C-alpha cells in the first residue's frame, strides 16, 4: 500500500522501453479508439450469443435438412424431370391423338349415326314382336311352298288364309321397314362395329380423356410454371428464403472462422461494470489485503500525505471513481521503530482490493481507465500476491506514467522494469490489458501489444488492486482528483 509512495519518490526507476514507442504507435494510428473497440466487441459478443442460439435451433436443423435435399441428386433429378415434362409427346398426348383418329373413322362415325337412333330403336322393338315373328314364319312356309292351294300341310282354305295374311303383312309399314333396315349398310356397319376392338378402344379413350384426372394432367403438362408448383420447388424456395435471413447468414459467416476463438477459449472469471448503485462488497474490499491481515484496517507509510478512508472516497455511477480530496483526517502511519502511530493527514483517498474475493493464476485482466495523471499523485491499478512486492502494474500514472513490474532490490530499494506511457493522451480513456501465462506477462493498450516481460518470482496467484495516494502537495485548482475506471474484466481459459 504505502510502498507506492516510496516508489514515487525514488530515483531507482528503471524503464526498459522509452515512451517513444507509445508516441510512434499513436502517430501511426495503431492504437484504435476505445469507443470503436467497445462497439466492435459488443457487436461480436452479440453475434456470438446469436450464433450459439442459432446453432441449437430447430430452424438451423430444418435449414440443414433442406440444404442436404437441395444439393442432392434426387432434387436435381426431380427438377430436370419436371422441367422436361411436356404435353406434346406425352402418353396423354398419344391417347388424345388415338381418340381423335378413331373419331374420324367412317365406321365409327356411321356406328354412332345408328347407335341410339329412333330407327334402331324401332328396329329393335320390331325384332322380337309377334307381328315380325308371324311374318317370318309365313315367309318360311311360303318358301317351302306350303301356302299353295294344294298344300299338303294345310287345307285349301287354311292355306289361302295364310297366304292372304302373308300378303297383308308384306305390305305392312313396320314389316317393310324392318326388312329394309336389316338389309341396310348402316345397320350392317353397326353390327360389325358394335363388338369390335376399335369401338372398345374408342369408348375407353373417350372415358379416359373426359375424366377429371386426364384434364388435370393435361393442364399440368401444358403449364409453363409447373416446376414452381412442385413440392420440391417449395422446399427450394423456403431454403433460399432461409439462406438470406441475417442470423443464418451470420451463422455461416462465423461457422468456420476464427472470429469467436476468444469466446471459445476464454470465460469471464471476474467482472464489474460498476452499474450497481453502490460498490459490490462481495467483490471488493476498501481495505488493502495486506493491511487488513496485519492491522485489520488501512494505514499509511512515511511519505504518504493521505489517509485511506473506509470507502468514503469511493463513488460508483456507471464507473468507479477513487476521489482524492483535501481534508484533515486522522489515520494510522507506520513508523519504525514505534509502529503504528495515529497521525493527522491533509488529504483523503481510497482503494479497492479483490483480495477477499478473487485471485488468478493465469489469465487476462482488462480495465478501461481514464488516463489523467496528476504529478503529485500515484494512481495505479496493479496485481499483487500474498506479499506487497513484487507487483505487476497494469498501469501507474501521476509522478511516473508507466506499466510493468515493481520490486525491491537486495538493498531494499525500489526498482521498476517496464514501459513509459507518458505519451498517452491525457483525459482520454484506454483499455489496458495484461495477459499472464506462468512467468510470462504481456501488456496491451487498446488491443495493441506494447510490452512482454518474464519474471519467475511472479509466477504466483495474484489479486487486483486500485488506489490513489498523494506524495506531494496538490494545488487546490487540481482538487478533487478523480481516478476513473470504467470497467474491469478478468478471463481464464475454459
C-alpha positions in Angstrom: 0.0 0.0 0.0 2.3 2.8 1.2 5.1 1.2 -0.7 3.9 3.1 -3.8 4.6 6.4 -2.2 8.2 5.4 -1.6 8.5 4.2 -5.2 7.0 7.5 -6.3 9.9 9.5 -4.7 12.6 7.0 -5.6 15.3 7.7 -8.1 15.9 4.0 -8.7 13.4 3.8 -11.6 14.4 1.5 -14.5 12.3 1.9 -17.6 13.1 -0.8 -20.0 11.5 0.9 -23.1 11.2 4.6 -23.5 7.9 6.5 -24.3 8.8 6.9 -27.9 7.1 3.5 -28.5 3.7 4.9 -27.4 4.3 8.1 -29.3 5.0 6.1 -32.5 2.0 3.8 -32.0 -0.3 6.8 -31.7 1.4 8.6 -34.6 0.8 5.6 -36.9 -2.8 5.1 -35.7 -2.0 1.7 -34.2 -4.0 2.4 -31.0 -7.6 2.1 -32.0 -10.2 4.4 -30.3 -11.7 2.8 -27.2 -15.2 3.6 -28.5 -14.6 1.7 -31.7 -13.1 -1.3 -29.8 -16.1 -1.4 -27.4 -18.6 -1.2 -30.2 -16.8 -4.0 -32.1 -16.6 -6.2 -29.0 -20.3 -5.6 -28.2 -21.3 -6.4 -31.7 -19.1 -9.5 -31.8 -20.4 -10.8 -28.5 -23.9 -10.2 -29.6 -23.2 -12.1 -32.8 -21.6 -14.9 -30.7 -24.7 -15.2 -28.5 -26.9 -15.3 -31.6 -24.5 -17.9 -33.1 -25.0 -20.1 -30.0 -28.8 -19.6 -30.2 -28.9 -20.4 -33.9 -26.6 -23.4 -33.5 -29.1 -25.1 -31.2 -32.2 -24.0 -33.0 -34.8 -26.1 -34.8 -34.6 -23.6 -37.6 -31.0 -24.4 -38.4 -31.8 -28.1 -38.3 -34.6 -27.5 -40.8 -32.3 -25.4 -43.0 -29.5 -28.0 -43.0 -32.1 -30.7 -43.9 -33.3 -28.5 -46.8 -29.8 -27.8 -47.9 -29.0 -31.5 -48.0 -32.1 -32.2 -50.1 -31.5 -29.2 -52.4 -27.9 -30.3 -53.1 -28.9 -34.0 -53.6 -29.0 -35.9 -56.8 -32.7 -36.7 -56.0 -33.6 -33.0 -56.1 -31.7 -32.3 -59.3 -33.3 -35.4 -60.9 -36.8 -34.1 -59.9 -36.1 -30.7 -61.2 -34.8 -32.0 -64.5 -37.7 -34.4 -65.0 -40.4 -31.8 -64.1 -38.9 -29.1 -66.3 -38.6 -31.6 -69.2 -42.3 -32.6 -69.0 -44.4 -31.5 -72.0 -47.9 -32.5 -73.2 -46.6 -32.9 -76.7 -45.1 -36.3 -77.0 -46.6 -37.5 -73.7 -48.6 -40.6 -73.1 -51.7 -38.4 -72.7 -51.0 -36.7 -76.0 -50.9 -40.0 -77.7 -54.1 -41.1 -76.1 -55.9 -38.0 -77.2 -54.5 -38.4 -80.8 -55.7 -42.0 -80.9 -59.2 -40.9 -79.8 -59.3 -38.2 -82.5 -58.2 -40.7 -85.1 -61.0 -43.1 -84.1 -63.5 -40.3 -84.1 -62.6 -39.7 -87.8 -63.1 -43.4 -88.7 -66.1 -43.8 -91.1 -67.2 -47.0 -89.5 -67.2 -45.4 -86.0 -69.0 -42.3 -87.4 -71.7 -44.5 -89.1 -71.9 -46.6 -85.9 -72.8 -43.5 -83.9 -75.3 -42.4 -86.6 -77.2 -45.6 -85.9 -76.4 -46.1 -82.2 -79.2 -44.6 -80.1 -81.2 -43.5 -83.2 -85.0 -43.8 -83.5 -84.8 -46.2 -86.4 -82.6 -48.5 -84.4 -85.0 -48.4 -81.5 -87.9 -49.1 -83.9 -86.0 -51.9 -85.5 -85.1 -53.5 -82.1 -88.7 -53.2 -80.9 -89.9 -55.0 -84.1 -87.2 -57.6 -83.9 -89.0 -59.7 -81.3 -92.5 -58.5 -81.9 -95.3 -61.1 -82.6 -96.1 -59.5 -85.9 -92.5 -59.9 -87.1 -92.3 -63.5 -85.8 -95.6 -64.2 -87.6 -94.2 -62.8 -90.8 -91.0 -64.7 -90.6 -93.0 -67.9 -90.1 -95.3 -67.3 -93.0 -92.3 -66.4 -95.1 -90.7 -69.7 -94.3 -93.9 -71.5 -95.2 -94.1 -69.7 -98.5 -90.6 -70.5 -99.4 -91.4 -74.1 -98.6 -94.4 -74.0 -100.9 -96.9 -74.6 -98.1 -99.2 -71.7 -98.9 -100.4 -73.1 -102.2 -103.9 -74.5 -102.9 -102.6 -78.0 -103.0 -100.6 -77.6 -99.7 -100.1 -80.9 -98.1 -99.7 -79.3 -94.6 -102.8 -77.2 -94.6 -106.2 -77.5 -96.2 -107.0 -75.4 -99.2 -109.0 -72.8 -97.2 -106.4 -72.5 -94.4 -103.5 -72.3 -96.9 -105.4 -69.5 -98.8 -106.0 -67.6 -95.5 -102.3 -67.8 -94.5 -101.3 -66.7 -98.0 -103.6 -63.7 -97.6 -102.1 -63.0 -94.2 -98.6 -63.1 -95.6 -99.6 -60.7 -98.4 -101.1 -58.3 -95.8 -98.0 -58.4 -93.6 -95.7 -58.0 -96.6 -97.3 -54.6 -97.2 -97.3 -53.6 -93.6 -95.1 -50.5 -93.0 -93.4 -51.9 -89.9 -92.5 -55.2 -91.8 -91.4 -53.3 -94.8 -89.2 -51.0 -92.6 -87.8 -53.9 -90.7 -86.8 -55.8 -93.9 -85.3 -52.8 -95.5 -83.4 -51.6 -92.3 -82.0 -55.1 -91.7 -80.5 -55.1 -95.2 -79.2 -51.5 -95.0 -75.4 -50.8 -95.0 -75.8 -48.6 -91.9 -77.2 -51.5 -89.9 -74.6 -53.9 -91.2 -71.9 -51.5 -90.2 -73.5 -51.1 -86.8 -73.3 -54.8 -86.3 -69.7 -55.0 -87.5 -68.6 -52.2 -85.2 -70.7 -53.0 -82.1 -68.4 -55.6 -80.6 -65.2 -54.5 -82.4 -61.9 -53.8 -80.6 -61.9 -50.3 -82.2 -65.2 -49.4 -80.6 -64.0 -50.8 -77.3 -60.8 -48.7 -77.6 -62.8 -45.7 -78.6 -65.0 -45.9 -75.5 -62.0 -46.5 -73.2 -60.2 -43.5 -74.6 -63.3 -41.3 -74.5 -63.9 -42.1 -70.9 -60.3 -41.5 -70.1 -59.9 -38.2 -71.9 -63.2 -36.9 -70.5 -62.1 -37.7 -66.9 -61.1 -35.1 -64.3 -57.7 -36.8 -63.8 -56.9 -36.6 -67.6 -58.0 -32.9 -67.7 -55.8 -32.1 -64.7 -52.9 -34.0 -66.1 -53.1 -32.3 -69.4 -53.3 -28.9 -67.8 -50.3 -29.7 -65.6 -48.2 -30.8 -68.6 -49.1 -27.7 -70.5 -48.4 -25.4 -67.6 -45.1 -23.5 -68.1 -44.9 -22.9 -64.3 -45.4 -26.5 -63.3 -41.9 -26.5 -61.6 -42.9 -23.6 -59.4 -46.0 -25.5 -58.3 -44.0 -28.6 -57.2 -43.2 -29.6 -53.6 -39.5 -29.6 -54.5 -39.7 -26.0 -55.7 -41.5 -25.0 -52.5 -38.6 -26.6 -50.5 -36.1 -24.8 -52.7 -37.9 -21.5 -52.3 -38.0 -21.9 -48.5 -34.3 -22.9 -48.5 -33.4 -19.7 -50.4 -35.6 -17.5 -48.2 -34.0 -19.0 -45.1 -30.5 -18.7 -46.6 -30.9 -14.9 -46.8 -32.0 -14.5 -43.2 -29.4 -12.3 -41.5 -29.0 -14.5 -38.4 -28.4 -17.6 -40.6 -26.1 -15.6 -42.9 -24.1 -14.6 -39.8 -24.1 -18.2 -38.5 -22.4 -19.5 -41.7 -20.1 -16.4 -41.9 -18.7 -17.3 -38.5 -19.1 -21.1 -38.5 -15.6 -22.0 -39.7 -13.9 -18.7 -38.9 -11.7 -17.7 -36.0 -13.8 -14.7 -35.0 -15.1 -16.5 -31.9 -11.9 -18.1 -30.9 -11.6 -15.8 -27.8 -15.1 -16.7 -26.6 -14.4 -20.4 -27.2 -11.1 -20.4 -25.3 -11.8 -17.9 -22.6 -14.5 -17.4 -20.0 -15.2 -14.5 -17.6 -13.8 -15.2 -14.2 -14.5 -11.9 -12.6 -16.0 -8.7 -13.8 -17.6 -5.4 -12.7 -19.0 -2.6 -14.9 -19.9 -0.6 -11.8 -23.5 -0.3 -12.9 -24.8 -1.2 -9.4 -26.0 1.6 -7.1 -23.0 1.0 -4.8 -19.7 -0.8 -4.7 -20.4 -4.5 -4.6 -18.9 -5.6 -1.3 -18.9 -9.3 -2.3 -16.4 -8.4 -5.0 -14.4 -5.5 -3.4 -12.9 -4.6 -0.1 -12.0 -1.0 0.5 -9.1 -2.1 2.7 -5.7 -3.2 1.4 -5.4 -7.0 1.6 -2.0 -6.9 3.4 -3.1 -4.1 5.8 -6.3 -5.9 6.6 -4.4 -9.1 7.5 -1.9 -7.2 9.6 -3.9 -4.4 11.3 -7.5 -5.0 10.3 -7.6 -1.7 8.5 -5.7 0.7 6.2 -2.6 2.5 7.2 -0.1 4.8 5.6 3.7 4.8 5.3 6.1 7.7 5.7 5.9 9.8 2.6 2.1 9.3 2.2 0.2 12.5 2.6 -3.2 10.9 2.5 -5.3 8.7 4.7 -7.2 5.9 3.1 -10.8 6.1 4.2 -13.2 3.2 4.7 -14.8 3.6 1.3 -15.9 7.3 1.8 -13.7 8.3 -1.2 -15.2 5.6 -3.5 -18.0 6.5 -5.8 -19.9 4.3 -8.2 -22.0 5.5 -11.1 -21.6 3.5 -14.3 -17.9 3.8 -13.5 -15.6 3.6 -10.4 -14.2 6.8 -9.1 -11.5 7.0 -6.5 -11.6 10.6 -5.3 -8.7 12.3 -3.6 -9.8 15.2 -1.6 -8.1 17.8 0.6 -9.4 17.4 4.1 -7.8 16.9 7.5 -8.3 13.4 8.9 -6.6 11.2 11.4 -5.3 7.7 10.5 -2.5 5.2 11.3 1.0 5.7 10.0 3.7 3.0 10.2 6.9 4.4 11.7 10.0 2.5 12.8 10.6 1.6 15.5 7.5 2.9 17.1 5.0 1.0 14.9 1.5 2.3 14.1 1.1 5.9 15.2 -2.1 8.0 14.9 -1.3 10.9 12.5 -3.2 13.8 11.1 -3.2 13.9 7.3 -4.1 16.7 4.9 -5.6 14.5 2.2 -8.1 11.6 2.0 -8.2 9.0 -0.7 -9.4 5.4 -1.3 -8.6 2.0 -2.7 -10.3 -1.2 -3.7 -9.0 -4.8 -3.5 -10.2 -8.2 -4.6 -8.0 -9.9 -2.0 -11.1 -11.4 -0.3 -12.9 -12.5 -3.4 -10.8 -13.1 -6.5 -7.3 -14.3 -7.2 -5.9 -15.5 -10.6 -3.1 -17.9 -11.5 -3.1 -17.4 -15.3 -5.4 -15.4 -17.4 -6.3 -12.0 -18.7 -7.0 -8.8 -16.8 -8.5 -5.8 -18.6 -9.6 -2.4 -17.4 -10.9 0.7 -19.1 -9.2 3.5 -17.3 -9.2 7.3 -17.9 -5.6 8.4 -18.3 -5.3 11.7 -16.5 -2.1 11.9 -14.5 -1.7 14.4 -11.7 2.0 14.9 -10.9 1.6 14.9 -7.2 -0.3 11.6 -7.0 0.4 8.0 -7.8 -2.8 6.4 -9.2 -2.4 2.7 -10.1 -4.1 -0.5 -11.0 -1.9 -3.4 -10.0 -1.8 -7.1 -9.1 0.0 -8.4 -6.1 0.3 -11.7 -4.3 0.4 -12.6 -0.6 3.2 -10.0 -0.2 3.0 -6.4 -1.2 6.0 -6.8 -3.5 6.8 -7.7 -6.2 3.7 -6.5 -8.0 2.5 -6.2 -11.6 1.3 -2.8 -12.7 -1.5 -2.7 -15.3 -0.6 1.0 -15.2 0.6 3.7 -12.9 0.1 7.4 -13.5 1.0 10.6 -11.8 4.6 11.1 -10.6 5.5 8.5 -13.2 3.4 7.1 -16.1 4.3 3.5 -16.9 3.4 -0.1 -16.8 5.5 -3.2 -15.8 6.9 -4.8 -12.7 7.7 -3.1 -9.3 10.0 -4.9 -6.9 12.8 -4.3 -4.3 16.5 -4.9 -4.9 18.7 -6.6 -2.4 19.2 -3.3 -0.6 15.5 -2.9 -0.2 15.3 -0.1 -2.7 12.5 0.1 -5.2 13.1 -0.7 -8.9 10.9 -0.7 -11.9 11.0 -2.7 -15.2 8.5 -1.7 -17.8 7.4 0.9 -20.4 6.9 4.6 -20.1 3.4 5.6 -21.2 3.7 9.3 -20.7 2.8 10.0 -24.3 -0.7 8.7 -23.9 -3.3 11.5 -24.3 -4.4 12.9 -21.0 -8.1 12.9 -20.4 -8.7 10.0 -22.8 -9.8 6.5 -21.7 -7.8 3.5 -22.7 -8.3 -0.3 -22.4 -5.3 -1.7 -20.5 -4.7 -5.4 -20.8 -2.4 -7.8 -19.1 -2.1 -11.5 -20.0 -0.3 -13.8 -17.6 0.9 -17.2 -18.6 3.1 -18.7 -15.9 6.1 -16.3 -15.6 5.3 -14.6 -19.0 3.4 -11.2 -18.9 2.2 -9.3 -21.9 0.7 -5.8 -21.8 -1.6 -4.3 -24.4 -3.1 -0.9 -24.8 -6.3 -0.7 -26.9 -5.6 -4.3 -28.0 -2.2 -3.4 -29.3 0.7 -5.3 -27.7 3.2 -2.9 -26.2 5.4 -4.9 -23.8 6.3 -8.6 -22.9 8.4 -9.5 -19.9 9.2 -12.6 -18.0 9.5 -12.7 -14.2 9.9 -16.0 -12.5 9.0 -14.8 -9.0 5.7 -13.5 -10.3 4.5 -17.0 -11.3 2.1 -16.9 -8.4 -1.6 -16.3 -7.7 -2.4 -12.6 -7.8 -5.3 -10.3 -6.8 -6.5 -6.9 -8.1 -5.9 -3.5 -6.5 -6.6 0.1 -7.5 -5.7 3.1 -5.4 -4.7 6.8 -5.5 -2.2 8.2 -3.0 -0.7 11.6 -2.5 3.1 12.0 -2.4 3.4 15.8 -3.0 1.0 18.7 -2.1 -1.6 19.1 -4.7 -2.6 22.6 -6.0 -6.1 23.4 -4.9 -7.0 24.0 -8.6 -6.5 20.3 -9.3 -8.7 19.1 -6.4 -10.5 16.9 -6.1 -8.5 14.4 -8.2 -10.6 11.6 -9.8 -9.1 8.2 -10.7 -11.8 6.8 -13.0 -12.2 3.1 -14.0 -15.0 2.3 -16.5 -15.0 -1.4 -16.1 -12.8 -4.4 -15.1 -12.9 -7.9 -16.7 -10.8 -11.0 -15.9 -10.7 -14.1 -18.1 -9.5 -17.6 -17.6 -9.1 -20.4 -20.1 -12.0 -22.8 -20.3 
